Amino acid sequence: MTVLTDVKTRWDRVALRLRAELGEDLYTSWFARMEIEEFEQGRLIVSVPTRFLKSWIETHYVSKLHKISEAELGRFDTIHVRVRMRAGVPQRAAADNHAAHAPQPAMSPQPTPAVMAAAQAAAADRGPQLDPYQTFETFVIGSSNQLAHAAMCRVADAAPGAVVSFNPLFIHAGSGLGKTHLLSAVTHRVKERRPDRKVMFLTAERFMINFVMALRQRDTLAFKDQFAAVDVLLIDDFQFLQGKTMQQEFCNAFNGLVDSRRQVIVAADVPPSQLDSIDQRMRSRLMGGLVVDIEMPDLDTRRRILQSRYETMQKRDPSVLIPDEVLEFIANRVNGTGRELEGALNRITAYQQFNHSAVTLDLASLVLRDMQANPDGSRIKIDDILKIVGRHFNVGRTDLLSPRRARSVVVPRQIGMYLAKKMTARSLPEIGRRFGGRDHSTVLHAVRKIEDQIKTDDKLAREVALLIRLVEQG
């Protein structure tokens, strides 16, 4: 087995990519203890310390791990995850058993009860990092989320010992629509206004990690006792809860809290009826409470989300200046989630800061050219692009499709190819055929040339942005 120094260096970059893409919590949970063992002959072998980690990574993350590793290590055929042996300890069959089925035999001196209790308490506290910005005051309410917001406020403001109106409360929505924001808002509100109530906010993955830790420390009783004292339990990303034993443990905690009239709030990407990996009895209990969905924001809500995010940006950096007409343009262009709207605003802001220029509608259109309202490009046709480019440059369609090499024809032709690639779903060979039977390499050259030029040529950038708007308007 050979592991070269430069491969280890590149593996460190793989780890950085994983951390950046997955976030600190997921990376720490599943990849922080992964090590590279071998990389040769088209095969990458990595190791983790437990069978549970191996099983979870192979089930949920092996494709992403393969893709990110190839970006740093180069192309390879297969990736294997193995459980590594601890130094000086013989491998035993029990060590390969799933951690959720039975605690493993002790392989080192048992920690003292005080150490075990401290470790368990620390594990329980390692929930999601609460964002101080994610409060009820910063949550933008619209027709798509007002019921979810009202239900969460009711729970957060409930007095200790009061009869709970609906329990459990189940919130479901796609990624980026505000589930985690509302969970964080409840946590902040309860801690602020009801400090006598104990609130616990966990992701499903953190719940599983804590349980496995308790098993390995032979202290599942302390794990169960955590929930006995909780007044409000919030679980995020519930769809990731896996394994019969894990689900049974959650079900026990859930039933104990609900039966004693303490609040449980669960958030997931789909409604309970679509949680195929969850036991039917658990799904039935979840459906017995209040189930609320959050829909995609409408235009008015998108406007208010953008205005809120823009005001926050200006408080941090007064030099950020985005005209109202550009905010309106973003609200109409980006028909997506609040996260996507914020991403579009960040791109506009970055362009302003990096180029030291005012943001106009034309430039905003150019910066967000890949975030059009119809991402599949089904409405825009190459014939429309040919017509608008020809009219703008006063060049006939016959000339655009001809072999003529005059600059007055070549530049409009290349811009037309660039727009066809960026604004339609057509392939390079098909675009080449529609532009007078040209080869796909000619189209690729044109696209790359225009991309490079608009980075340095402001006049051309404004011209291309104008053409994009003309094509979209039809």
C-alpha positions, 0 to 999 in steps of 0.5 A, a space after each residue: 500500500 502506498 500513500 504519497 505525500 502529494 496525494 495526502 496534500 491533495 486529500 487535505 484539499 478534498 477535506 476543505 472542499 467537503 467542509 465548504 460544500 456540506 457545512 461544518 456540522 455535517 463535515 464534523 459528523 461524518 468526515 472529520 475522522 476519515 483518512 486516505 489509505 490508498 490511491 492507485 490503479 484507479 482506486 481510492 481507499 479511505 477509512 473511518 473508525 466505525 462501521 456505522 460511519 462506513 455504512 452511513 457514508 456509503 449510503 448517503 455520501 459516496 457519490 458526492 465524495 467521489 465527485 469532490 475527490 476527483 476534482 483534486 485527485 483526478 479521475 478514478 474508477 472506484 472508491 472504497 470505504 473501510 473500517 480501520 483497526 485501532 493500533 494494537 487491537 486485533 480485529 473482532 467480529 463484534 467490531 463490525 456490528 452496526 453500532 445501533 444494534 448492540 454496544 461494542 465490547 470495551 476495548 479501552 479502560 472505561 471512563 469514569 461516570 463523571 467523564 461519561 456524564 460530561 461527554 454526554 452533556 456536551 454531545 446533547 448541546 451540540 445541536 445546530 449553531 443558532 444563527 442570531 439573524 434567524 428570529 421571528 423579527 427577520 422572518 418575511 411573512 407572506 401568503 406562502 408561509 403565514 400559517 407556518 409562522 402563526 403556528 410557530 409563534 403560538 408554540 413559542 409564546 405558550 406559557 409553561 404548563 399550558 395546554 398545547 393546541 396542537 402537538 406535534 407540529 410538523 412543518 414541511 417544505 423544500 430546501 431554502 423556504 424557511 423551515 430552519 429559520 422558523 425552528 431557530 426563531 422558536 428556540 430564540 423566543 423561548 430562551 428569551 421570554 421563557 427561560 424556565 422552559 428547557 428547549 432542545 434543537 437537534 437535527 436528525 443526524 445529530 440525534 443519531 450521533 448522540 445515540 451512537 455515542 451513548 451506545 459506545 459509552 454504555 450510557 443509553 440511560 443518560 441519553 434517554 434522560 435528556 429528553 425527560 426534562 425537555 419542554 420543547 423539542 425541535 427536530 430538523 431534517 427529519 427525513 434523514 432519520 435512518 435505522 430501525 433502532 434509531 427510529 424506535 429510540 426517537 419514537 420513545 422520546 417522542 411519545 414520552 414528550 407528547 403524552 406528557 403534553 410537552 411540545 414537539 416540532 418536526 421539520 422535513 422536506 416532505 409531509 409525513 405520508 411521504 416519509 417512506 423510510 419512517 415506520 408507519 406508526 411514527 408517520 401516523 403519530 406525526 399526522 395526528 398533530 398539525 401538518 403545515 407546508 410552506 410554499 414557494 414565495 409569490 412575487 410580493 413576498 419575493 420583493 419583501 424578502 429582497 428588501 429585507 436582505 438588502 437592508 441587512 446588507 446596507 447595515 453591514 456595509 453602507 457602500 452597497 448600493 442596489 437601485 429599486 429597479 434592480 431589486 424589482 428585476 431580481 424579484 421577477 427574474 428569480 422565481 425561487 426560494 429565499 435562499 436563491 433570492 439572497 444568492 442573486 443579491 450577493 452576486 449583484 453586490 459582488 459584481 459592484 464591489 469587484 468592478 467598482 461600478 454602479 449596478 444598472 438593469 443591463 448589468 444585472 441582467 448580464 450577471 443573472 443571465 443563468 437565473 432566468 425564470 424559465 431555466 430550461 430555455 423552453 420558451 426561447 428559440 434560436 430563430 428568435 435570437 437570430 432575428 433580434 441579433 440581426 436587427 440590433 446589428 443591422 445584419 441580415 439573417 443570410 449573412 449571419 448564416 453565411 461563411 462571410 468573415 467580415 468583422 461586421 458579421 463575425 462579431 454578431 454571429 459569435 454573440 448570437 452563438 453565445 446567447 444560444 448557448 446561454 439562453 436555450 437548452 440546445 447542444 453545441 452541435 445543434 447550435 452549429 447546425 442552426 448557424 449555417 452548418 458550423 462545427 461544434 468547436 466553432 460554437 465553443 470558440 465563439 462562446 468562450 471568446 465572448 465570455 472572455 471579452 465581456 469581462 474586460 469590455 464594458 461596452 460589449 457587456 452592456 450590449 450583450 445584457 441588452 440583447 439578453 433582455 430583448 430576447 427575453 421580452 420577445 
